[in-house]
Amino acid sequence: MVGMVAWEYALLVRRYQGQGRQFHVSFIWYAPDGTRRDVTAYGDTAIAHLNRVGREGWELVSAAEDVNNVQGSTEVHRYHLKRPLAEPPSGR
């Protein structure tokens, strides 16, 4: 269909795990090709990561949070992103 935008999608996952005063935050990037990469070194906040991928053309579509506060604390935040494909797929 002419004028139709084709999208690719990715996922950024922020995981916070804490026990008392000890905690660890990590960020994992799930790319459109299915690969998984630890991107924690690129920043210590979700905003830093979202701004970084925003400069690469990614747009935040939705965010979700799971929290478990039993015996310590675990938080998982999922940021779903999309951007237009550089080359639209050929017709079928």
Buried (B, 14 or more C-beta within 10 A) or exposed (E): EEEEEEEBEBBBBBBBBBEEEEEEBEBBBBEBEEEEEEBBEEBEEBEEBBEBBBEEEBEBEEBEEEEEEEEEBBBBBBBBBBBEEEEEEEEE
